[in-house]
Amino acid sequence: MALLELTDVSKRYGATQALDAVSCALDGRAIGLLGPNGAGKTTLMKVLLGLDAPDTGLVRVLGIDARQAPTEVRGRLGYAAEGPGRLPGLSGLESVALAGELCGLRRRTALLRAHDMLDLVGLDEARYRLVETYSTGMHQRVKVAMALVHDPDLVLLDEPTSGLDPESRDELLDLIVHLREGGGPAVILSTHLLHDVERTCDAVLIMQRGQVRFAGPIAALQQPATGRWTVRTAFPAPALADALRAHGAMAAPGERPEAWTVTLPPGADPTLIWQAAASAQISVVHLAPQTDSLEQAFLGAIKETAS
């Protein structure tokens, strides 16, 4: 059973086509939802939550039809929306416990779960403070605690690191990694920050103008960079650059003295690297094709519709 299954899902608001025949099937522990402003990310999240019905198409979340059983879907999902989203006059503990009660937990159970979730997100010492006294980073963390309190199978996080200082952002990303690697819920992370997805997610859904540009594992998105190879030698070997130039290739120093980035001439294969190293009597211990960065892969995925 896929985590998400969308088949020809469309949604229009007046003259705006927010979703345009979206079809994909995705699985994984953490999925990054990427796209420029107006790509349809927020509309898609509302559709997944059953808060907004699509005009056409089939939406399955955790195997459940979100159009036919939106309440059942919401019972198994957690959602941390973008923006403050706080209730003034409540402490962090009361806010999280209230979220648990609204999801059907008894008061005592909700309070116990709230304590656990505030410990998990690092707000244990601020649990009794009023939420209006919280910093931006603390607000983001208490929203995550509220989304997790009822033990969902999938949690949707909408721009959770927006406005955070570097330390708070790192802590929140570490929490997402913990959820991905532990026994917690799967995560859908909607963000415009590619680094956040690269650090936390194993799959990605890229949208542009209401359409899917890519859906699948990040590794499948990051295709090998044509003609670029990573080479490591047994010892620092500056002579390798000259030997490669003599064979028509280019070599740029890597992060370590024994590492190189080699660009082959058109039509050449990595045999050329072995030949150049042999001619200079240099021992190569590692040779692998380089892959595009997530940023390069993302720009490549949306390039066609941007042109």
Secondary structure, DSSP 4 states (H G I P E B T S, - for coil): --SEEEEEEEEEETTEEEEEEEEEEE-SSEEEEE--TTSSHHHHHHHHTTSS--SEEEEEETTEETTT-HHHHHHHEEEE-SS----TT-BHHHHHHHHHHHTT--HHHHHHHHHHHHHHTT-GGGTTSBGGG--HHHHHHHHHHHHHTT--SEEEEESTTTT--HHHHHHHHHHHHHHHHSSS-EEEEE-S-HHHHHHH-SEEEEEETTEEEEEEEHHHHSPEEEEEEEEEESS--THHHHHHHHTT-EEEE-SSTTEEEEEPPTT--THHHHHHHHHTT--EEEEEEEE--HHHHHHHHHHHHH-
